[in-house]
């Protein structure tokens, strides 16, 4: 299966870059993941173009240079892709991207409570550093 | 690009959901969803993440990261290298050997998935 590619994702180090999802990964989502996970792929391009934050270093062996894009969509498609519904409050949308620009996963996660309410729960222990927006 | 993505998603919506674990070699992670429901992910520890139903907030799946490390902990027993298949229970054994891991209810949830919902092996397929 052919995947898809976009060339206007925000590059964590400035400008834009090309990122892609392999056909194999999409094929897995077709059969082994809930349909809403597949439908939420529609959110990925906008989050990669307009993230709230980008973290680097997923604190795992071989993933020290990978990125986590965090987004705050206002709405998303419901499961049958016929209508948009409000994005669930209390959650953010995260997209994990390898240092080579391969989209590895995308999902909803609970938001951190309080001052950092636009970031995923536990962000301070989970990621090495926040690299976008640059401080 | 938007049209290509739409087609990929719509094609997938016609494919039946299968509740089966899969291993992602690039991410080195085992993922399993028991139900086709809207969900969110919550990290339990550095290795284990649960997926919870957006409706009931009950766990409906899990992700185990760092599978190669976990298998190293338990050795090659039970690993069919030629077929590149491994019992999910073996990966779980590796997780249970971690010094810092979930306990109590979280372990019970994981055990229930492994004993009730998952049957057998997962393929350690080559990278896509």
Interface residues (C-beta under 8 A of the other chain):
Chain A: X1 X2 X3 X4 X5 X6 X22 X23 X24 X25 X26 X28 X29 X30 X31 X32 X33 X34 X35 X36 X37 X38 X39 X41 X42 X45 X59 X60 X61 X62 X79 X80 X81 X88 X91 X96 X98 X102 X104 X105 X107 X108 X109 X110 X121 X122 X126
Chain B: X1 X2 X4 X5 X6 X8 X9 X10 X11 X12 X13 X15 X16 X17 X18 X20 X22 X24 X26 X27 X28 X31 X33 X35 X36 X37 X38 X39 X40 X41 X42 X43 X46 X54 X60 X65 X66 X69 X128
